[in-house]
Amino acid sequence: MGTIHQLIRQHGKDNAKLYADLDEKHLVDIAAEVMAGEREDLGWAYTGWAFTALPHKRISDDAVWQREMGQVTLTISPGHLPGKTRSELVKVGVPFGAHARLVMLYLQTQAIRTGSREVEVGRTMNAFLERIGVAPGGKTRQSVSEQLRRIAASTVMFSWQQTPDSAPGFMRQTIIKGGQLGVRMTDDTQGALWEEHIVLSEDFYDNLRKYPIPLLEQAIRAIGASSLALDLYVWLSYRLRSLTKPTTISWQALHAQHGAEYARIRDFKRFMIPQLKLALAAYPQAHVTLEDDGLMLYPSAPPVSKLGG
């Protein structure tokens, strides 16, 4: 993937397309968009999300989502939220897909930027979505609101077992402690808006502030609506800067973390490689090579050059 960035530096975007492989020409536009940014608009994510992943597709609203990550198991359980009245309870499934990830990125970014657990999710979130190329109206607004409710209702648990004979340890938390969703208001210039706010849980907010991953909003915009490419971008943004030597990640390990929807590794590999190229196009500093047995990761600079952007 470094070849595309090198071609752009040497020949410019238009000429780089002449040299790029046919199936990578669209990646030139993505790489050029990120490289052309005159300023760095920072986004933030909790480090824990570099090792975990939400479902890419909708699962049953009653289903519990569980993934094994080395010695740790992630479990996300569905929950309930008030319906049209305070006494009505509605079953809400676990969050999924690209919009769930973008909502999570917004909540975390806004909390870091403001230094507050209280996050407004009306006008401010609309502005964030527009900056990353997502029109916040119509079906998109409905989808984003649904994923916000799913995040609010879910319980996240990490469990581990130091030895086969030891008792499992666990840590359970919610992402959102409380809030008010679905409050309708009117704006003379923008029409109907949703004036909503939430409060992140103390545990999640504290962990976010202690262990944040800096991301580039321009890269998120360039990646677009690919949930797997977003996961890979967050994972690489953490993993590459923490390396001290070249490290191989096997296809088995990649499948365990990112390939829940694929029973066979070869099917996952076929789907993942184009998504990996998309994530790498949006991360010019990344040094990653494809090998027969997996990915070779090399120590790389983070996607942002300074923490102030």
N, C-alpha and C positions, 0 to 999 in steps of 0.2 A: 504493500500500500504506500510505502514511502515514495515509490516511483511516481505516483500521481502528483504528490506535493512537489517533488523535484521538477517534474515537467512544467508545472504551473510557474514555479520560480524562474525557470530558465526560458520558457517560451510564452508565458501568459496563458490565460484560460482558453481562448479560442484555438490557439495553435496546439495546446496540450491535448485537445480532443482529437486532433489528427494523429497523434502518436499513441493515444490510449487504446487498450483493447476494446473491442466492440461492446462487450458486456460491462465495461467500466466507464464508458463515456459519461453516463449520468452522474457518476461519482465525482467527476471533474467539477461540475457545478457546485456540488455540496462542499468539496474541499476548498474551492475558490471563495465561496461565501464566508466560510469560517476564517480563512487566511486574510481576507480583505477587511476584516473588522478593524476599525481605527481605535476602538475602545473595547474593554472587556467588561461585559455585564455579567456579574457573578450570580450563579445559582448555588444552592447548597443541598446536601443530602446527608442523612445520618449514615455513618460507616456500616452499621448493621445491614443496610440495604445493598451493600456491595457483595454480601454473602448469601442473600436471600432473594426470592423473587415471588411476586404475586402471580396468580394464574394469568395466562395470556388470553384465555377465552372464558366465557361464563360457565360456571358450574352450578349445580343445583343449589337453591337458596338454603337447603338444609345441610349441605355438604360441608365438612371440615377440610381445609386445605393443609397438607402436610408435606414437607420436603426435608430430606436428609442432607446435611452439609458437613461432611467429615464426622466429627464427634458430636455435632450439635443437630438437633431436630427443631425445625420451625413449624409451629402449628398456628393457623389462623382460624378462629371459630366465628361463625355468624352470630348475630345478636338481634335485639329488638330496639325499635325506636318508637316514639309516640306517633300516632297517625294524625287524623284530622282533629282529634281532641286529646287532652292530656291523659285521659284514662284509656284510650285505645292504643293497643300495642300492635305493631306491624313487624313481621319477620323480615329481616334484611340479610341478604347473603354477603359473602366476602367480596371485596373489590377485585376487579380484573381489568386487563387490557391497557392500552396506551393512555386513555383518559384518566384512569386511576393513578397511574404513575405521574402524569402531569399535575394532577391535583396534589399528590404527595410532595412533588418538587416545589409547588407553589407554597404550600403550608410551611415547609421547612425553610425555604428561602425567605419568606416574609418574617418568620419568627426570628431568624438570625439577623435580618436587616433592621428590624425594629427593636430587638432585644426584649420581646414580650411574648408570653404564651398566648395572648389574645390576638386572634387573626381575623381580619375582616375579609369576607369572601363574596363581596358584591362587586362594586366598581373596580376595586384593586385587583381582584382575580381576573376580571374581564380584561383589564389592561395587560396583565401578565400573559394571558392566553393570546391576545393580539400580537404581543411582542414576539411570541414564539410561533406565530403563523397559524393560530387556531382561531377561526371566527367563532365568537362565543354565543352566537344566536341560534335559534331554531333547535334542530335535533342535537346539535353539539351541546347547547346549554342544558338540554334535558339529560343527556348522557353524563355530562360533568356533574350535574346535581345528584344524579343517581350514584355515581362513584363516591361523591363526598359523603352521602348518607351511609354507604356501605363501609367506608373508612371509619365513620363515627360509631357505627354499631359493632364493629369487629373487636375481638380480643386477640392479642398476639402473645404467644408463649414460646419461649426458648427452653429446651430441655437438654440435658446432657448426662452422661454416665462415665465417670473416670475409669472404672474397671467393670468387667462383666459381672462381678460379684457385689459391686457397690450399689447403694440406693440411688436412683436418678435424682438429679437436682433440676430445679426449674425456676424460671422467672416469668411471671405473667404481668402484662400491662395492656392498657388501652392507648391508642394514639391520641384520640380526642377525649377529653374529660367531660365536656358539655358544650352547650351553645344553643343557638336558635336558628333553625333552618326554614327556608320557605316563606319569609316575610316579604310580601309584595309591596313595592312602592313605585312612584312615578317620577320621572325626571323630564323636565321640559325639553331637554336637548337630545336625550337618548331613548325616550319612551319608557317602556316598562323595564324595571330592573328588579333584582332580588337583593334585598338588604339583609345579608346573613352574617353571622359571626360565630366563631367557635373558640374554644379554649383548649390548647394542647394539654395533655396530662403532664404532671410534674416530672415523672420518671422519663417519659419520652423526650421532653424538652431539655432536661438536664443531660441526657445522653447525647442529644443532638449538639448541644453547645460544647460538650467535652470532646466529641469525636465527629466533627464535620468533614465532609468531602467537598472541596471547592470545584464547581463545575462552570461551564461557559454557556450562557443562555443562547448565544449564537449557534453553538453546536447542537443544543436541544432543538432549536428551530430548524436547523438543517436536517436533522434526523427525521423529524416529522412524527408520523403516527405509528411507527414500528415499535411495539412494546419490547421485543427481544433486543433490537438495536439500542434502545434506551437502557435496558438492563446491562448490556455489554459495555456501553459507554460509562455508566456509573462504576461498574466493576473494574474496568481498565483504569479509570481515573484514580481509583484507590490503589489497585494492585501494582501498577507499573512504578509509581513513585515510591513504593515501599520496598522494592527489590534492591538487593545488593549484588546480585549476580544473575545471569541468564537462568531461567526456570522453565521447565516443561510442564504444561497442564494437559493431562491426558484427555482423550475424547470421553472416556468413562466419567471422569470428574466433571467435565463440562456438561455432559448429559444429565448427571445427577443434580446439578445446580440449575440448569436452564432448560432442560428438555423434557419436562413432565408430560407434555402432550404427545410425546413420541415413544412408542414401545421399543423401537429398534434404534440403536445408535446410528446406523448408517442413514436412516431417514432423517434423524435429527441433524446429522452432519451436513446433509444435502441442503437442508433448510437454513442452517445456522451460518454457513460460509458467506452467503450474500449479505446477511444482516451484520456479520462481523465486519465486512468490507465497508458497509455503510457507517458503522460506528467509528472505524478507523479513519475514514475520509473526513469525519468531523473532529478528529483528534490528531492534528498534524505532528505533534511531538511523540506520538506513540511509536514504539519499535516492537513490532510483533510479526512473526513469520509462521506460516502454515507448514506443519510437518506431518508425516504419515501417522505418527502416534499422537498428535494433538497440536497444541500451540506452543511455540517458543516465545516467552516473554522476556524482554530485555529491560534493564533499568531505564526509565524514561522520565523526562520532565513532566510535571503536572500540566493539565490543559490550560491553566491560567498562569501568567507570568508573575503576577503579584496579587496580594490579597488586599485589594482596595477598590478595584475596578468599578 
